[in-house]
Amino acid sequence: MSGDIRFVGLWIPGLQRELMEAARPELRGAAWTLCAQNAGVHAKVDDVSDAARALGVESGMRLSELRRRFQQVPFFTPDLRAAQAFRRILSALC
């Protein structure tokens, strides 16, 4: 190699959901959603738990529709601290 810097991209489906359940064990098995943007007309559901998916909640659904149709399903913003900790661990392994 010529010493060039190389970058690697890693995509892990459902990573934010898994990190949220690891940080908050009470969410395991419960119906809930992840929404990075929790206000505004264009706010959408980013990811859903398995229990929420079983109720009919889908990723990409508008947050306003979630609030109207599934009032019992709470939404959370992604845990940025957990994501940063995961990145640090992953970087140390590389």
C-alpha positions as CSV (number, residue, x, y, z in Angstrom):
1,M,0.0,0.0,0.0
2,S,1.1,3.5,-0.6
3,G,0.1,4.8,2.8
4,D,-3.2,6.2,1.6
5,I,-6.0,6.6,4.2
6,R,-8.9,4.2,3.6
7,F,-12.4,4.5,5.1
8,V,-14.8,1.7,5.8
9,G,-18.6,2.1,6.0
10,L,-20.5,-0.2,8.2
11,W,-24.3,-0.4,8.1
12,I,-26.0,-2.4,10.8
13,P,-29.8,-2.6,10.3
14,G,-31.7,-1.7,13.5
15,L,-28.6,-0.5,15.3
16,Q,-30.3,2.5,17.0
17,R,-33.1,0.2,18.1
18,E,-30.7,-2.3,19.6
19,L,-28.7,0.4,21.3
20,M,-31.9,1.9,22.8
21,E,-33.0,-1.5,24.2
22,A,-29.5,-2.1,25.6
23,A,-29.6,1.3,27.4
24,R,-33.2,0.9,28.5
25,P,-34.0,-2.8,29.2
26,E,-37.6,-1.9,30.1
27,L,-38.3,-1.3,26.4
28,R,-37.5,-4.9,25.4
29,G,-40.7,-6.6,24.3
30,A,-42.7,-3.3,24.4
31,A,-44.2,-1.4,21.6
32,W,-42.3,1.9,20.9
33,T,-40.7,3.8,18.0
34,L,-37.6,5.9,17.3
35,C,-38.0,9.3,15.7
36,A,-34.9,11.5,15.2
37,Q,-37.2,14.5,14.6
38,N,-40.1,14.6,17.1
39,A,-41.9,17.7,15.7
40,G,-42.8,19.3,12.4
41,V,-45.0,18.3,9.5
42,H,-42.4,16.1,7.9
43,A,-41.3,14.2,11.0
44,K,-41.3,10.5,10.4
45,V,-40.8,7.3,12.3
46,D,-37.2,6.0,11.8
47,D,-37.5,2.6,13.4
48,V,-40.0,0.5,15.3
49,S,-39.8,-2.2,17.9
50,D,-41.0,-5.7,17.0
51,A,-44.1,-5.3,19.2
52,A,-45.0,-2.0,17.5
53,R,-44.5,-3.6,14.1
54,A,-46.9,-6.3,15.1
55,L,-49.5,-3.6,15.8
56,G,-49.1,-2.2,12.3
57,V,-46.7,0.7,12.9
58,E,-44.1,1.0,10.1
59,S,-40.8,2.8,9.6
60,G,-41.3,5.9,7.4
61,M,-44.8,6.5,8.8
62,R,-45.5,10.2,9.5
63,L,-45.3,11.0,13.2
64,S,-48.7,12.7,13.0
65,E,-50.2,9.5,11.8
66,L,-48.5,7.5,14.6
67,R,-49.9,10.0,17.2
68,R,-53.4,9.7,15.6
69,R,-53.7,6.0,15.0
70,F,-51.4,4.5,17.7
71,Q,-51.8,6.8,20.7
72,Q,-50.6,4.1,23.1
73,V,-47.2,3.7,21.3
74,P,-44.6,6.1,22.6
75,F,-41.8,7.5,20.5
76,F,-38.2,8.3,21.6
77,T,-35.3,10.1,20.0
78,P,-32.1,8.0,19.4
79,D,-29.7,7.8,22.3
80,L,-26.7,9.7,20.9
81,R,-24.4,8.8,23.9
82,A,-25.0,5.1,23.3
83,A,-24.2,5.5,19.6
84,Q,-21.0,7.4,20.4
85,A,-19.9,4.7,22.9
86,F,-20.6,2.0,20.3
87,R,-18.5,3.9,17.7
88,R,-15.6,4.2,20.2
89,I,-15.7,0.5,21.0
90,L,-15.9,-0.4,17.3
91,S,-13.0,2.0,16.5
92,A,-10.9,0.3,19.2
93,L,-11.5,-3.1,17.7
94,C,-10.5,-1.9,14.2
